[in-house]
Structure formats: C-alpha cells, structure tokens
Amino acid sequence: MIAIVDYGLGNLRSVQYALDRLEVDSVLTGDAGQIADADGVILPGVGAFGRAMGRLRQLGLLDPTRRAALSGRPFMGICLGMQLLFSESEEHGRHEGLGILPGRVVRFGGDLTVPHMGWNEVRQEGPSPLLAGVPDGSFFYFAHSYYAAAEDAEVVAGTTDYGGRYASLVQKDAVFAAQFHPEKSGPTGLKMLGNFCRLCRKE
C-alpha cells in the first residue's frame, strides 16, 4: 500500500489515478498511522511553499511526513512536494522546509516566462532506479515558478534547462523527488511511477 499524503493541497486525485492505472493499491490519507504503516509514501503538492508547510503543521502531519522520509522506506515528492524536502524557500518570504535535503528554493529570474509550464527535457545526471527503462532526454510536464537549488550535487539525478540548468530530479537513499509531474507525463511518467512502486514492493 502506498500512502499519498493528503494535506488539502495538490494533485492528489491525478496521482492516485496514475497509480490505479498501474494497478497499485494506494490511499489518500491525512492519518499519521497510515503514513507510518505504508510500504511507500508520496508527497504531492501544488501551490505556495509557506501555505503547504502551514497545512502540514496544522494537520499534525509535519513530523509524520518527515519521519516517513527518514524511515528508509521509499518516499517520493512531486512538484511542490519536492521543494518541501529542502531546507528553506524564498517564496513570499523565508519559510523553513522539512530539511531532508540541503538547499534553498528560489524563483526563476531574468526575462523568463514564469511559471515554467509545459513539456521539457530531463537530462539524466546519474543512475537512478526511477529512471530504469526511461530514455535520457525524455520529456515531462512541468508547472512551477520556483526551483530547488540543491547544495549537494550528489543528490541531483536529473536536470532541466530553463534559463540555465537546475535540479529537476533528486534522490538520497530511499528519498526521491521530481519537480515535474510524472502523473501528467504520459507513458514515460507512468514508467517512472511504476519504477517507484516496484521499489515499494521490495520492502
């Protein structure tokens, strides 16, 4: 069973629908016990960083989510869910994140169109079980105005070019996170989610 953390923000139903297509059992949940007992955990998210952290705190899900990410069980952040794993964000002021990965979430600068929305290429920067069978340079769907500037280059598994290269896929131990939306990225995205689900079944 995979727990999809439900804190009232994000692409919950689209993530669950993708798992349904993969014939993987999942539950949308705000229950700390279900999150702790799950074989794997997905933290989705759409919206503002500070509000998301506030919702997790308000619902008593901040510590359960952090413990899940540190548990050694497969954990995956998607879009805002990836950004929340980092130390802090500058979105609408300074906001502390979950602190699982060192780095700061910053806004795209220059003359770029923001948000960065649509299909873009992910260049593989190192081996990742999530990318097994996924061709290098595959396109995924993005929708975001901020990106994570990772302090540790070793956690960067994939990068994307939008006014410069940034980390669009990260991993550390059993923690994985994508800035793009695999659940909205067609067969390639489903392949990636399927790889994550297989990691959960190994536990």
N, C-alpha and C positions, 0 to 999 in steps of 0.2 A: 504493500500500500504506500502510495506517495501522498504526502500532505502538501497541499497548496495553501500557503499562509493567507488567510482572509482578514485583512485589516481595513477593509472598506475602500481601498484604492487599487485600481489596476485592472489588468486584462485577465481577470480570474476565469471567466467563462471560456474565453478563447483558448487559454492554456489547458483547461480541463477537457475541452472539446478535442484538442490535439491529442491528448493522452487517451481519450476514448477511441479515437481513430487508430491508435497504436494498440488498442485492447489492453490497456494498463489500468489497473484499479487505482483510483485517486479520490481524495476527499477535500472539499473546500472547508477549511476549519480555522477557527479562532480559539481552539481549545489547546491549552498547553500540553495536556496529556497526550492528545492525538499527535501533536507535533513531535513529542518525545518518543512515541512508540513507532512512528512511521519508518519504513525502510529507506526513504529518501524524502527530502524537503525541497520545495520550490518556492522562492520568494519573488513574486511578480511585482509590478508597480508601474503606475502612470501618474504623473503629477509632480508636485513640488516636494523637494527633499525634506524641508523642515516640517511640513504638514505630515508627511509619511512617518517620520520619527515620532512626532507627537501622537499620531494614531496608535503606533505600536506601543508607546508608553501608556497611553490612556487605556488601552485594552489589555494591559498586562502581558503583552507579547514581546516586549523588548528582550528580556532575559531569556525566555524560551527560544526565541529566534537565534540569539547569539549562542546559546548552548548547543542548538542544533548544528550551527555552522562549525562549531569547535568539536563536535562529537566524534568525528571520523566517519560518520555516515555521509553518503553523497548528498550534497547541498548545491542548489543552483539558483542564482539570482538572474532576473531578466529585466533589462532596461533600468528603470529606477531601482529595482531590486539589486542590480549590480552596484549602482552608485552607493546605496546604503551600506554596503560592505566596507567602504573605505573610511578613513579616519574622520574626514570632515568635508563639508560643502560650502561654497561661497554663494549659493543660490538664495537671493533675498536675505543677505546677512550671513553670518557664520553659524553653522549648525554642526554639531558633533554627530558622527555616524556610528555604526556598530563596531568599527575598529578592528575588523578581521584582517583587512589588507591595508598597508600603509600607503597613503596618498590623499590627494585633495581633488574634489570635484569642482571643475571650473567651466566657465561659459566660453563657447566659441567666440573668437574675436575677429577683428578685421572687417572686411566687406562681405563676409559670408552670409548667405541667406539662413536665418535662424527662425524656426527649428530646422535642423538637418532632417529631412523627411524624404523617404523613398528608398529605392534599392541601391545598395552599394556593395563593393567588393570587400571581402575579408581575406587578407594575406596571412597565411599560417606562419607563425614565427618559431614554432617548435612542436614537438609531438604532443598530442592531446587525445585521450580516449574519446572525447566528444566529437573529434573530427575524423574518426575512423571511417573510411569509405567516402569522405566528403572531399571533393577535389579542391586543391589550392586555388584561391581566386574565385571561389563561389560567391554568389550574390545573396544578400539577406536584406530584410526590410528593417529600416531604421526610422525612428521618430523621437528626436531629443534635441534639447538646446544646450545641454551641459555634457561634459565627458570627464572620465576619471583620468587624472594624471598620476599614474602609479609610480611610487618611489622605487619599487623593487622591479627591475626589468625581468627578473627570473619568473615573475608570475604572469607575464604577458604571453599568451598563446596565439593571439591573432591581432592584427592591426588593420585599420581602415584609414584611407586618405580623404580628409575633408578640410582643406586649408592647412594640411600637414597631417602626418600620421599620428594616430592616437590608439590607445588600447581598446579594442572592441570585444576581445575575449580574454578572460583571465582565469587562472587556476592556481590553487595552492592546496596540496594534499588532496582531500576529497571535496574541496570547495571550488565550484565552477561558476562563472558568471559571464553573461553576454549583454553587451549594450544594445544589440539588435533584438528583434522579436522572432525567435525561431518558429513560434507557433503561427506566425503570419507569413512565413517564408517558403511556403510550398513544400514540395517533396524533399528538398535539401534540408529545410528546417526540421521536418519530421524525422529525417535520418539522424540529425543531431540529437533531437529529443529522445529518439529510440536508443541511441548510444548511452545517454544518461540513465534511462530506465533500466538498461541491461546492467549498469554498474550497481543500481539499487538491488537487483535480483541476486547479485553475487554476495551481498552482505549476509 
